[in-house]
Amino acid sequence: MFSPGDGDSEWEPQRKLIEDAQAGDLDALGSLYDNHINQVYRYALARLGNVHDAEDVAEEIFLKMLAGLPNYQWRKVPFAAWLMRIARNEVVSFARRNGRRSQDTELPEEVVDRGNNDPAETTERIMALEDLRKAVALLPEAQREVIILRFASGLSVADTAKALGKQENNVKVLQHKGMQRLQVLMTPKYPELAKNRS
């Protein structure tokens, strides 16, 4: 197991930032927030499907992060994986407390390409993203978690495994099965996906 004295330079900047944040350095806390807010927000949005709920939950996740930060111990477990465990628990708690809300019909700005001047193409993209979101919601829980952490949050296979407490091979299998299932679910509306099926 990695210990702080091992001198692994790859992890040193991240470890220093976390240690500074744990010591109460406001700039370091701000950097942790800036480095991870989009990842946390995308995860919450993918799980909840509602922009307003995702924003609220993302802020709650960071409050929980602040509360837990003094107890975080550096063990070469990426901070992102630790944070996504908090995110996962908070999203589940939020969903239980509030039940399922209706989904937003408008996607957030960062998903919609406003630079595209072709309204038909923009509408088509929005509809495809909504179809994909609905298809992901139909996946079994374990596959859905892996797909969301890998593609909505952008975690690596290793970080996803650490966030979920699974082996990397299990994550790869769940991702593969999830992608196959998504292809089956999406093919009726998007027949061009059938060409890619093996």
C-alpha positions in Angstrom: 0.0 0.0 0.0 1.2 3.5 -0.8 2.3 5.7 2.0 3.1 9.4 2.0 6.8 8.7 2.4 7.0 6.6 -0.8 7.9 9.8 -2.8 5.8 8.9 -5.9 6.1 12.2 -7.8 3.1 11.5 -10.0 0.8 11.8 -7.0 2.8 14.6 -5.2 0.9 17.7 -6.6 -2.5 16.2 -5.8 -1.4 15.1 -2.3 0.0 18.5 -1.6 -3.2 20.2 -2.7 -5.3 17.9 -0.5 -2.9 18.4 2.5 -3.1 22.2 2.1 -6.9 22.0 1.9 -7.0 19.8 5.1 -4.9 22.5 6.8 -7.5 25.1 5.9 -5.9 26.7 2.9 -8.8 28.4 1.2 -7.0 28.6 -2.2 -6.5 24.8 -2.0 -10.1 24.2 -1.1 -11.1 26.4 -4.0 -8.9 24.5 -6.3 -10.4 21.2 -5.2 -13.8 22.6 -5.9 -12.8 24.0 -9.3 -11.1 20.7 -10.3 -14.1 18.5 -9.4 -17.3 20.5 -9.6 -18.1 19.6 -13.3 -17.4 15.9 -12.7 -19.7 15.9 -9.6 -22.4 17.9 -11.4 -22.4 15.7 -14.5 -22.7 12.6 -12.3 -25.7 14.1 -10.3 -27.3 15.3 -13.5 -26.9 11.9 -15.2 -28.4 10.2 -12.1 -31.2 12.6 -11.3 -32.0 13.9 -14.8 -33.0 17.3 -13.4 -30.7 20.4 -13.7 -32.0 22.1 -10.5 -31.7 18.9 -8.4 -28.2 18.2 -9.8 -27.1 21.7 -8.9 -28.5 21.4 -5.3 -27.0 17.9 -4.9 -23.6 19.0 -6.2 -23.4 21.7 -3.6 -24.5 19.2 -0.9 -21.8 16.8 -2.0 -19.1 19.5 -1.6 -20.4 20.3 1.9 -20.1 16.7 2.8 -16.6 16.7 1.2 -15.6 19.6 3.5 -17.0 17.8 6.5 -15.1 14.6 5.6 -11.9 16.2 4.4 -10.1 16.2 7.8 -10.6 12.3 7.9 -9.4 11.7 4.3 -6.2 9.7 4.3 -3.8 9.7 1.4 -3.4 6.1 0.3 -2.9 6.6 -3.4 -6.7 6.4 -3.8 -7.4 9.3 -6.1 -9.3 12.1 -4.4 -11.8 11.9 -7.3 -12.7 8.3 -6.4 -13.2 9.3 -2.8 -15.3 12.2 -3.8 -17.4 10.2 -6.2 -18.2 7.8 -3.3 -19.6 10.7 -1.4 -21.5 11.8 -4.6 -23.0 8.4 -5.1 -24.2 8.2 -1.5 -25.6 11.8 -1.6 -27.5 11.2 -4.9 -29.1 8.0 -3.4 -30.1 9.9 -0.2 -31.5 12.8 -2.2 -33.6 10.4 -4.4 -34.9 8.6 -1.3 -35.8 11.9 0.4 -37.4 13.5 -2.5 -38.7 10.6 -4.7 -38.4 10.8 -8.4 -39.1 14.2 -9.9 -40.1 14.9 -13.4 -37.2 15.3 -15.8 -36.2 18.6 -17.2 -37.1 19.1 -20.9 -34.2 21.5 -21.4 -30.6 20.2 -21.3 -28.0 22.4 -19.6 -25.9 24.9 -21.6 -22.8 22.8 -21.6 -24.5 19.9 -23.3 -26.1 21.9 -26.1 -23.8 23.2 -28.8 -25.0 26.8 -29.0 -22.3 27.5 -31.6 -24.2 25.4 -34.1 -26.4 27.5 -36.2 -28.4 24.6 -37.7 -31.6 24.4 -35.6 -32.5 21.0 -37.1 -29.1 19.5 -36.1 -29.3 21.1 -32.6 -32.8 19.6 -32.1 -31.6 16.2 -33.4 -28.7 16.2 -31.0 -30.9 17.2 -28.0 -33.3 14.4 -28.8 -30.5 11.9 -29.2 -29.1 12.9 -25.8 -32.5 12.6 -24.2 -33.0 9.1 -25.7 -29.5 8.1 -24.4 -30.4 9.4 -20.9 -33.6 7.3 -20.9 -31.7 4.2 -22.2 -29.1 4.5 -19.5 -31.9 4.7 -16.9 -33.1 1.3 -18.1 -29.7 -0.4 -17.4 -29.3 -2.6 -14.4 -28.0 -0.5 -11.4 -24.4 -1.8 -11.5 -24.0 -1.2 -15.3 -25.7 2.2 -15.0 -23.3 3.3 -12.2 -20.3 2.3 -14.3 -21.5 4.0 -17.4 -22.3 7.2 -15.6 -19.0 7.3 -13.7 -17.0 6.5 -16.8 -18.7 8.7 -19.4 -20.7 11.3 -17.6 -18.2 12.0 -14.8 -15.1 11.0 -16.9 -13.5 8.7 -14.4 -10.9 6.2 -15.5 -11.5 2.5 -15.2 -9.2 2.4 -12.1 -10.9 5.4 -10.4 -14.4 4.0 -11.2 -13.3 0.7 -9.6 -12.1 2.5 -6.5 -15.3 4.7 -6.3 -17.5 1.6 -6.5 -15.3 -0.7 -4.4 -14.9 -3.2 -7.3 -12.1 -4.8 -9.2 -11.0 -3.1 -12.4 -11.9 -6.3 -14.4 -15.5 -6.2 -13.0 -15.8 -2.5 -14.1 -14.6 -3.4 -17.6 -17.2 -6.3 -17.8 -20.0 -4.0 -16.5 -19.0 -1.3 -18.9 -18.9 -3.8 -21.9 -22.3 -5.3 -21.0 -23.8 -1.8 -20.4 -22.5 -0.5 -23.8 -23.9 -3.6 -25.5 -27.3 -3.1 -23.8 -27.3 0.5 -24.7 -26.6 -0.4 -28.3 -29.6 -2.7 -28.3 -31.9 -0.1 -26.6 -30.8 2.7 -29.0 -30.8 0.7 -32.3 -34.6 0.9 -33.0 -34.4 4.7 -33.2 -30.8 4.8 -34.5 -30.5 1.9 -36.9 -26.9 3.0 -37.9 -25.8 1.6 -34.5 -26.6 -1.9 -35.7 -23.7 -1.8 -38.1 -21.3 -1.5 -35.1 -22.7 -4.5 -33.4 -20.5 -7.6 -33.3 
